[in-house]
């Protein structure tokens, strides 16, 4: 498969560089999710870190509703981030499926 260890090292270095670029791209992306008709907004970066939360003042007196809307928005943001990570990883592989499925 590899002519020598030098070829394998070059390939590994290339993969590491691509992984670093991908991580930087993910960190700079933003995913915004609204819940409750826009009463709660959660913003996550591509790494899955919540970077901002906006809550309508009317919810501050309704703790139960606020908790439900926050949980829903955070879960939706997490799903968006995970889908983006998968798509980005497949794109970085150039469409190759490492698992051999077509």
QUIVENMO-V957761 format. One record per backbone hydrogen bond with DSSP energy under -0.5 kcal/mol. NH is the residue of the N-H (numbers start at 0). CO is the residue of the C=O. If there is no record, write none. Layout:
NH CO
NH CO
//
This chain:
7 3
8 4
9 5
10 6
11 7
12 8
13 9
14 10
15 11
16 12
17 13
18 14
19 15
20 16
21 17
22 18
23 19
24 20
25 21
26 22
27 23
28 24
28 25
30 43
32 41
34 39
38 34
38 35
39 34
40 53
41 32
42 51
43 30
44 48
45 25
45 28
47 44
50 42
51 42
53 40
55 38
58 55
59 56
60 57
61 58
65 61
66 62
67 63
68 64
69 65
70 66
71 67
72 68
73 69
74 70
75 71
76 72
77 73
78 74
79 75
80 76
81 77
82 78
83 79
84 80
85 81
86 82
87 83
88 84
89 85
90 86
91 87
92 88
93 90
94 89
95 92
97 95
99 96
//
